[in-house]
Each structure stands twice: as structure tokens, then as C-alpha cells.
Amino acid sequence: MMIDGITIATPTELKVGVFRLTKSERTASGKMMMEIIAVKRRLDLKWNIIKDTDLKQIMDLLDAKVFHTVTYPDPQTGETATITAYVGDINMNAFRRIGNSRYYADVSLALIEQ
């Protein structure tokens, strides 16, 4: 996976959500009419454990601007896809020291297509 052209630490888990944005209304007879406006992706990334320097790289990238170019493996096409996305919530547990390095556990973040 890449954010803004930079390869990031491989997530332990990647969930790809597909959302159909619609415009809907009912006719005078009560029949529902719906038009698909757009199909968007939401990427939920999770690391069971990640080194502090790898997490810092990701967070610095996401703090640098509002919208990001994200490249990921798309399950619908079976190919690598690229979207423009913004970051949602970022969650993590407190760090642990292992030797001279710090690691964070259960890190998750959402990238939502613009």
C-alpha cells in the first residue's frame, strides 16, 4: 500500500468497503425512485503491532494535507487501484517497549474516498 506515493508498513488487515451514494424520492403513487450518484470506497487499515517509526511515517503523511492519493489492492477488480481519500479516525493502544524499540498495538485508521 502507498499513501501519496510512499510505501507504508503493510497492514495486518485491510477491509475495503464499497458504498453507493444515492439520491432517492417517492413518486405520488408511493413508488421509491433511486439514482446512483457515485460509488465510493472506504479503506479500514489495522496493524496488530507496528513499530513507532512506521506509525510516525504514516501519521506524518496523513497530517501533511487533507486529501491523499492512496494505492491499494482492490477486491472488485483484482488489480491495484488508486483513490483520493481523507483520513477518518485513528486509534491505538499505548506503546510498549521491546528492547530499544517502541511498538504500538491495535492501531487502526480509516481512509475514505473523496
Backbone as numpy.savetxt, mean C-alpha at the origin, in Angstrom:
# Nx Ny Nz CAx CAy CAz Cx Cy Cz
9.34 -4.93 -4.66 8.51 -3.74 -4.66 9.38 -2.51 -4.66
8.84 -1.46 -5.29 9.57 -0.20 -5.33 8.63 0.95 -5.00
9.18 1.94 -4.31 8.49 3.19 -4.07 9.36 4.28 -4.65
8.78 5.05 -5.57 9.50 6.14 -6.24 10.82 5.67 -6.85
10.80 4.47 -7.43 11.96 3.92 -8.12 13.01 3.30 -7.23
12.76 3.24 -5.92 13.73 2.68 -4.98 13.17 1.37 -4.43
13.97 0.31 -4.53 13.56 -1.00 -4.02 13.53 -0.96 -2.50
12.43 -1.45 -1.94 12.29 -1.48 -0.48 12.41 -2.92 0.02
12.55 -3.08 1.32 12.60 -4.41 1.92 11.33 -5.18 1.53
11.50 -6.43 1.16 10.37 -7.24 0.72 9.41 -7.47 1.87
8.14 -7.11 1.69 7.17 -7.33 2.75 6.95 -8.83 2.99
6.66 -9.18 4.25 6.30 -10.55 4.59 4.97 -10.90 3.94
4.11 -9.90 3.86 2.76 -10.09 3.33 2.36 -8.88 2.50
1.72 -9.14 1.36 1.19 -8.08 0.51 -0.24 -8.44 0.15
-1.17 -7.58 0.55 -2.57 -7.76 0.17 -2.91 -6.70 -0.86
-3.52 -7.12 -1.96 -3.92 -6.19 -3.00 -5.45 -6.15 -3.02
-6.01 -4.99 -2.71 -7.46 -4.82 -2.76 -7.84 -4.10 -4.04
-8.94 -4.53 -4.64 -9.45 -3.90 -5.86 -10.80 -3.28 -5.51
-10.92 -1.97 -5.76 -12.13 -1.25 -5.42 -12.74 -0.63 -6.66
-14.01 -0.82 -6.82 -14.74 -0.22 -7.92 -15.50 0.98 -7.38
-15.14 2.15 -7.83 -15.81 3.37 -7.41 -16.99 3.58 -8.36
-18.17 3.77 -7.78 -19.38 3.84 -8.60 -20.17 5.10 -8.31
-20.98 5.44 -9.28 -21.99 6.49 -9.14 -23.31 5.76 -9.28
-24.18 5.88 -8.28 -25.43 5.13 -8.34 -26.61 6.01 -7.98
-27.75 5.63 -8.50 -29.00 6.31 -8.20 -30.16 5.40 -8.58
-31.31 5.69 -8.07 -32.50 4.91 -8.38 -33.36 5.69 -9.38
-33.97 4.94 -10.28 -34.90 5.54 -11.23 -36.24 5.76 -10.53
-37.17 6.41 -11.22 -38.50 6.66 -10.66 -39.21 5.36 -10.31
-38.89 4.28 -11.02 -39.52 2.98 -10.74 -38.85 2.24 -9.58
-37.75 2.80 -9.07 -37.05 2.17 -7.96 -35.89 1.28 -8.37
-35.65 1.14 -9.67 -34.56 0.31 -10.16 -33.22 1.02 -9.91
-32.25 0.26 -9.41 -30.93 0.83 -9.14 -30.13 0.90 -10.44
-29.56 2.06 -10.71 -28.68 2.27 -11.86 -27.30 2.57 -11.30
-26.27 1.99 -11.92 -24.92 2.17 -11.41 -23.94 2.30 -12.56
-23.01 3.20 -12.40 -21.96 3.42 -13.39 -20.62 3.28 -12.67
-19.71 2.48 -13.23 -18.37 2.36 -12.66 -17.56 3.57 -13.11
-17.09 4.34 -12.13 -16.31 5.55 -12.40 -14.83 5.20 -12.56
-14.33 4.32 -11.68 -12.91 3.95 -11.72 -12.70 2.66 -10.95
-11.61 1.99 -11.26 -11.17 0.82 -10.51 -9.82 1.18 -9.91
-9.72 1.09 -8.59 -8.51 1.50 -7.88 -7.96 0.36 -7.05
-6.69 0.45 -6.69 -6.00 -0.56 -5.90 -5.64 0.00 -4.52
-5.62 -0.89 -3.55 -5.09 -0.58 -2.22 -4.10 -1.68 -1.89
-2.89 -1.28 -1.54 -1.85 -2.24 -1.19 -1.63 -2.18 0.32
-1.81 -3.32 0.98 -1.53 -3.43 2.41 -0.26 -4.24 2.57
0.79 -3.59 3.06 2.09 -4.23 3.23 2.30 -4.54 4.70
2.90 -5.69 4.98 3.20 -6.06 6.35 4.57 -6.72 6.42
5.32 -6.35 7.45 6.59 -6.99 7.77 6.46 -7.56 9.18
6.68 -8.85 9.35 6.66 -9.43 10.69 7.77 -8.84 11.53
8.93 -8.65 10.89 10.07 -8.01 11.54 10.87 -7.30 10.45
11.35 -6.11 10.78 12.11 -5.33 9.81 13.18 -4.54 10.54
14.35 -4.49 9.95 15.48 -3.76 10.53 15.17 -2.27 10.52
15.64 -1.56 11.55 15.32 -0.14 11.68 15.77 0.68 10.48
16.91 0.35 9.88 17.39 1.12 8.72 16.48 0.92 7.51
15.93 -0.30 7.33 14.99 -0.55 6.23 13.68 0.20 6.45
13.20 0.21 7.70 11.97 0.95 8.01 12.18 2.44 7.84
13.32 2.94 8.27 13.62 4.37 8.11 13.62 4.75 6.63
14.20 3.92 5.78 14.21 4.19 4.34 12.79 4.33 3.81
11.92 3.40 4.19 10.54 3.42 3.71 9.81 4.66 4.23
9.96 4.95 5.51 9.26 6.10 6.10 9.78 7.42 5.54
11.07 7.52 5.29 11.62 8.73 4.68 11.07 8.93 3.28
10.96 7.85 2.50 10.38 7.94 1.16 8.94 8.45 1.23
8.17 7.89 2.16 6.76 8.24 2.27 6.54 9.64 2.83
7.49 10.14 3.63 7.39 11.50 4.18 7.81 12.57 3.18
8.53 12.18 2.15 9.12 13.15 1.22 8.08 13.90 0.39
6.93 13.27 0.12 5.89 13.92 -0.69 4.56 13.20 -0.45
3.51 13.72 -1.04 2.17 13.17 -0.81 1.89 11.95 -1.68
2.19 12.03 -2.96 1.90 10.93 -3.88 3.19 10.25 -4.31
3.11 8.93 -4.47 4.28 8.11 -4.78 3.98 7.17 -5.94
5.03 6.88 -6.70 4.95 5.86 -7.73 5.30 4.53 -7.07
4.37 3.58 -7.11 4.56 2.30 -6.44 4.50 1.18 -7.47
5.52 0.35 -7.48 5.58 -0.79 -8.39 5.44 -2.06 -7.56
4.53 -2.94 -7.98 4.19 -4.12 -7.19 3.73 -5.24 -8.12
3.71 -6.48 -7.64 3.19 -7.59 -8.45 1.66 -7.59 -8.41
1.02 -7.42 -9.56 -0.44 -7.33 -9.61 -1.05 -8.71 -9.87
-1.94 -9.18 -8.97 -2.50 -10.53 -9.14 -3.46 -10.65 -10.31
-4.07 -9.55 -10.73 -5.04 -9.61 -11.83 -4.35 -9.83 -13.17
-3.22 -9.17 -13.37 -2.52 -9.28 -14.65 -1.40 -10.31 -14.62
-0.92 -10.66 -13.40 0.22 -11.56 -13.29 1.53 -10.88 -13.66
1.47 -9.60 -13.83 2.64 -8.80 -14.21 2.96 -7.80 -13.11
4.07 -7.10 -13.29 4.39 -5.98 -12.42 3.56 -4.79 -12.86
2.94 -4.10 -11.91 2.12 -2.94 -12.22 2.66 -1.73 -11.46
2.31 -0.55 -11.93 2.72 0.69 -11.29 1.49 1.56 -11.09
1.34 2.09 -9.88 0.26 3.01 -9.56 0.83 4.24 -8.88
0.04 5.30 -8.89 0.35 6.48 -8.08 -0.51 6.37 -6.84
0.12 6.43 -5.67 -0.60 6.18 -4.42 -0.17 7.13 -3.32
-1.04 7.26 -2.34 -0.72 7.98 -1.12 -0.70 6.99 0.03
-0.06 7.37 1.13 0.07 6.45 2.26 -1.08 6.65 3.23
-1.58 5.53 3.74 -2.60 5.56 4.79 -1.90 5.40 6.13
-2.50 4.63 7.00 -1.93 4.41 8.33 -0.64 3.60 8.27
0.29 3.95 9.18 1.50 3.17 9.40 1.49 2.76 10.86
1.59 1.45 11.10 1.54 0.93 12.49 2.72 0.00 12.73
3.19 -0.01 13.99 4.29 -0.90 14.35 4.35 -1.08 15.86
4.96 -2.16 16.27 5.25 -2.37 17.68 6.59 -1.73 17.99
6.85 -1.51 19.27 8.12 -0.92 19.70 9.29 -1.79 19.25
10.45 -1.15 19.10 11.61 -1.88 18.59 12.21 -2.80 19.65
12.99 -3.76 19.13 13.76 -4.67 19.97 15.20 -4.62 19.49
16.08 -4.81 20.42 17.49 -4.88 20.07 17.90 -6.34 19.95
18.55 -6.65 18.84 19.13 -7.98 18.64 20.59 -7.72 18.26
21.49 -8.03 19.17 22.89 -7.68 18.95 23.03 -6.17 18.95
23.67 -5.64 17.93 23.85 -4.20 17.82 22.80 -3.54 16.93
21.81 -4.30 16.50 20.80 -3.77 15.59 19.44 -3.67 16.26
18.62 -2.72 15.79 17.24 -2.58 16.26 16.31 -3.11 15.18
15.26 -3.78 15.61 14.24 -4.31 14.71 12.86 -3.92 15.22
11.95 -3.70 14.27 10.55 -3.42 14.62 9.72 -4.63 14.20
8.67 -4.89 14.97 7.81 -6.05 14.70 6.42 -5.59 14.29
5.77 -6.44 13.51 4.38 -6.20 13.09 4.18 -4.82 12.49
5.01 -4.47 11.53 4.91 -3.20 10.84 3.93 -3.35 9.69
2.98 -2.43 9.59 2.03 -2.47 8.48 1.78 -1.06 7.97
1.49 -0.99 6.68 1.14 0.31 6.08 0.25 0.07 4.87
-0.52 1.08 4.54 -1.42 1.00 3.38 -1.01 2.04 2.36
-1.01 1.62 1.09 -0.77 2.52 -0.03 -2.03 2.49 -0.88
-2.67 3.64 -1.06 -3.98 3.72 -1.69 -3.86 4.49 -3.00
-4.35 3.88 -4.07 -4.22 4.50 -5.39 -4.96 5.83 -5.45
-4.32 6.79 -6.10 -4.88 8.15 -6.24 -6.16 8.14 -7.03
